[in-house]
Amino acid sequence: MDLHLTDEQAELLVAELDHLIDRYFLSPRVKALREIRATLKPYPARPAAAPPQRIYEPPSKGRYRRRR
């Protein structure tokens, strides 16, 4: 089935689908709604996550204290 929608109609449909997906995100039918929304307007690509920064510090003095 091929829908011939104007830009305004497509934007309105995407907005309604976004509202339904956000409201009923646990519903099994939402998977189909997400696929329909992706065909109308693809989701923006997510930027790659930055690797976690390591913090290099000398060990604390209290952790390695000698027992008496």
C-alpha positions as CSV (number, residue, x, y, z in Angstrom):
1,M,0.0,0.0,0.0
2,D,1.4,3.3,-1.0
3,L,0.2,6.5,0.8
4,H,0.5,9.8,-0.9
5,L,0.7,12.2,1.9
6,T,1.6,15.9,1.8
7,D,4.4,17.1,4.0
8,E,1.9,18.5,6.5
9,Q,0.0,15.3,6.7
10,A,3.2,13.2,7.2
11,E,4.4,15.5,10.0
12,L,1.0,15.3,11.7
13,L,1.0,11.5,11.4
14,V,4.6,11.3,12.8
15,A,3.7,13.5,15.7
16,E,0.7,11.3,16.6
17,L,2.8,8.1,16.3
18,D,5.4,9.7,18.6
19,H,2.7,10.5,21.1
20,L,1.3,6.9,21.0
21,I,4.7,5.3,21.2
22,D,5.7,7.4,24.2
23,R,2.4,6.8,26.0
24,Y,2.1,3.0,25.4
25,F,5.8,2.0,25.0
26,L,5.3,-1.4,26.7
27,S,2.4,-2.4,24.4
28,P,3.2,-5.2,21.9
29,R,1.6,-3.2,19.0
30,V,4.2,-0.4,19.5
31,K,6.8,-2.4,17.5
32,A,4.6,-2.1,14.4
33,L,4.0,1.6,15.1
34,R,7.8,2.2,15.4
35,E,8.4,0.6,12.0
36,I,5.7,2.7,10.4
37,R,7.2,5.8,12.0
38,A,10.6,4.9,10.8
39,T,9.4,4.6,7.2
40,L,7.8,8.1,7.4
41,K,10.6,9.9,9.1
42,P,13.8,8.0,10.1
43,Y,15.1,8.5,13.6
44,P,18.2,10.6,13.8
45,A,21.5,8.7,14.1
46,R,22.8,8.6,17.6
47,P,26.4,9.9,18.1
48,A,28.9,7.3,19.2
49,A,29.4,7.1,22.9
50,A,32.7,8.4,24.2
51,P,34.8,5.8,26.0
52,P,34.9,6.2,29.7
53,Q,37.8,8.3,31.0
54,R,40.1,6.6,33.3
55,I,41.4,8.5,36.4
56,Y,44.8,7.5,37.4
57,E,45.6,8.3,41.1
58,P,48.1,6.9,43.5
59,P,46.6,4.5,46.0
60,S,45.3,5.9,49.3
61,K,47.6,5.6,52.3
62,G,44.9,4.1,54.5
63,R,44.2,1.1,52.3
64,Y,47.7,-0.3,52.3
65,R,48.7,0.4,56.0
66,R,50.8,-2.2,57.7
67,R,49.2,-4.2,60.5
68,R,50.9,-3.9,63.9
